[in-house]
């Protein structure tokens, strides 16, 4: 078994005792991303769609640092403090993903780190 930690400067640094992602053989486990701007480590300003878009940009940066693309993601977990924003998650995901879409769960939660309204984590399977 080969285990490697993944880091991208184009995504926010970890704000705790975790890695942005960990690769084990061809599987990459992505830590949760909230809408932090990588350069300021602050939540991005703007509406919820802007924040969701930032989350997927952060995910994309880590995926690319792992040597993959968003097409390699097989599973996503979306955490929302307001499930009423779920249609916007679908809309923004349509900007980043194409069919066949990854498997996905959406979970309503009471709160997220730094007061974020959304967090996404996932798993990707690299081709080699």
N, C-alpha and C positions, 0 to 999 in steps of 0.2 A: 504494500500500500504506500502510495506517495501522497504526502500532505503538504500543501503550499498555501501560505496566506497571500491574499490579493490586496493590493492597494492602488488607488488612483488619486492623483492630486486634483482631478477634475470632479471629484465627488467630495462631500464633507468628510473630514477626519472623524474617526470614531470618537464618540463623546462618553465612552465608558470602557469597560474591560472586555472589548471584543474587537474583531477584525472586520473590515468592510465585507470580506468574503473569504471562504476557505475552499480550496480545491482538493478533492480526494479522488485520485485517478482522473477520470473524465467528468466527474460530477462537481459542480460548484454550488455551494450553499451561500446565498446572498443574505447578509444581515439587513435588517429593516432600514429603510431610508425614509426620512421625513423631509419636508421642503426647506432644508437648509441650503443657503448659498455657500458653495465651497470656499469662496474667497473671504467671506465675512463670518461664516459659521452662525449666521442669524437667519431666522425664518424669512423667506422672501415676502415682500409686500405684494398685495394684490388680492384678487378674488380667489375663490376655491379652485377654479380651473387653472389659474396661474400656479397655485401651490401644487396641484396634482401633476401638472406638467413638469415642475421642478423635480418632483419625486422621480418621475420616469427618466428625466435627464440624468439624475444621480445614479439610478439603476443602470442606465445605458453606459455611463462612464465606467462603472465597476465591471460590468459584463465585458466591455472592450478591453479593460486591463487584464482580464482573465483569458483573453484570446478568443472571445466569442462575439456573437451578435445577439440582438433581441430575439432572433429566430430560434436561438438555442434554448431559450427559456421554456421549460416544460411545466412549471407550476408557479403561480403567484398567490400570495395571501395579501389581501387589502384590508386594512383596519381603518375605520371611519368613526369619528366622534358623532357624526350625523349621517345616518343611512339615507337621508333625503338627498345627499350628494352623490349617491351611487350612479344615477344617470350621467353625471359629469365624468365619473371615472370611466364609464364605457365610451363616452365621447372622446376623451383625451387618449385613452388606450388605442382608439382607432387611428390616431395620429402616429403612433409608435409601432403598432403590431399589425400584422396581416395574417390571414388564414393560412394554415390552421393555427388558431389561437391557443395559448397555453391553458392548461387547467387552472381554475381560479376559485378561491373562496373569498367572500366578503363578510367581515365581522364588524358589528357595531360595538364600540368600546366606550367606556366612560371618559377616559383621558389618554393622552399620548405624551411622550417626552417633549419638553419645552412648550407644551400647550399646542402642539401641532394638531391640525384637523384630520390628517391622513398619514398613514405609514404603509409601506409596501415592502415585502420580502419575497424571496423566491428561490427556485432551484433551476439550474441550467445543466444541460448535458452537452459537453463539447464533443465534436466529431473525432478528435484525436488528442 
